[in-house]
């Protein structure tokens, strides 16, 4: 099996020993994105702004892989405060149409750099 590294300069550079995404066959495994502005590598402020930035980062990586949000089959959302779940749903509605991907929302104690939200995804390309 051939693995291809996917990168986008429109998403934050990897800050550890990982790739933004890996393509294996027609499946793309996207690493978790936190709400870093890709230009400044600084965390954006406010929960809604953080959620939007995470979706924009995921979108950039998906596009670099030759896909879009329509190709996402699984989305994992990690939240430090599950009371923000309704806001995540609202923001997600701006980016996705039915059929929605399978999804998990998981409460966690902490995320890198003090982020309030992180997401990763799996895409299947046609």
C-alpha positions in Angstrom: 0.0 0.0 0.0 1.3 3.4 -0.9 0.9 6.3 1.5 0.9 9.8 0.3 1.5 12.8 2.6 -1.0 15.6 2.2 -0.1 19.2 3.2 -1.6 22.6 2.8 -0.1 25.9 3.6 -3.6 27.2 4.1 -3.8 25.1 7.3 -1.4 25.2 10.3 1.9 23.4 9.9 2.2 20.2 11.9 3.6 21.1 15.4 4.8 17.6 16.1 5.7 14.2 14.6 2.7 13.9 12.4 1.4 14.8 8.9 -1.6 17.0 8.3 -3.1 14.1 6.4 -2.2 10.7 4.9 -3.9 9.3 1.8 -4.0 5.5 1.5 -5.8 4.3 -1.6 -8.9 6.5 -1.9 -9.1 7.2 1.8 -7.7 10.3 3.5 -7.0 10.3 7.2 -6.8 13.9 8.5 -5.0 14.7 11.7 -6.6 16.7 14.4 -6.9 20.4 13.8 -7.0 23.0 16.5 -7.9 26.6 15.9 -4.5 27.9 15.0 -4.4 30.7 12.4 -2.2 29.2 9.7 -0.5 32.5 9.0 0.4 33.4 12.6 0.2 29.9 14.2 -1.6 31.6 17.1 -4.8 30.4 18.7 -7.9 32.4 17.7 -10.0 33.7 20.5 -13.6 32.8 21.4 -15.4 29.5 21.1 -17.3 30.2 17.9 -14.3 31.7 16.2 -12.2 28.6 17.3 -14.8 26.3 15.8 -14.9 28.2 12.5 -11.1 28.2 12.3 -11.0 24.4 12.9 -13.5 23.9 10.1 -11.5 26.2 7.8 -8.3 24.3 8.6 -10.0 20.9 7.9 -11.4 22.4 4.7 -7.9 23.4 3.5 -6.4 20.0 4.1 -9.4 18.3 2.5 -9.0 20.5 -0.6 -5.2 19.7 -0.7 -6.2 16.0 -0.8 -8.5 16.7 -3.8 -11.6 16.5 -1.8 -14.2 18.5 0.1 -16.5 18.3 3.1 -18.9 16.2 0.9 -16.2 13.5 1.0 -16.0 13.3 4.8 -17.5 10.1 6.1 -16.4 10.4 9.7 -15.8 13.4 11.9 -14.5 13.4 15.5 -15.0 16.5 17.6 -13.2 16.9 20.9 -14.5 19.6 23.3 -13.2 20.8 26.7 -16.7 21.9 27.6 -19.6 19.8 26.2 -22.0 22.7 26.9 -20.7 24.1 23.6 -22.2 21.2 21.7 -25.2 23.3 20.4 -22.8 25.9 19.0 -20.7 23.2 17.3 -23.9 22.0 15.6 -24.8 25.5 14.5 -21.4 26.1 13.0 -21.2 22.7 11.4 -24.5 23.4 9.6 -22.7 26.2 7.7 -20.2 23.7 6.3 -22.1 20.4 5.8 -25.2 19.3 3.9 -27.1 16.0 4.2 -26.1 13.3 4.2 -24.0 14.3 7.2 -20.9 12.3 8.1 -20.9 9.9 11.0 -19.7 11.8 14.0 -18.5 11.5 17.6 -18.4 14.4 20.1 -16.1 13.7 23.0 -15.5 15.6 26.2 -11.8 15.9 27.1 -10.0 17.5 30.0 -7.6 19.6 27.9 -6.4 20.1 24.3 -3.1 21.4 22.8 -2.2 25.0 23.4 -5.4 25.6 25.5 -7.7 25.1 22.6 -11.4 24.6 23.4 -12.1 22.4 20.3 -10.2 20.0 18.0 -11.5 17.9 15.1 -10.2 15.1 12.9 -11.8 13.5 9.9 -11.7 10.6 7.4 -12.5 11.3 3.8 -13.2 8.8 1.0 -12.5 10.2 -2.5 -14.3 9.0 -5.6 
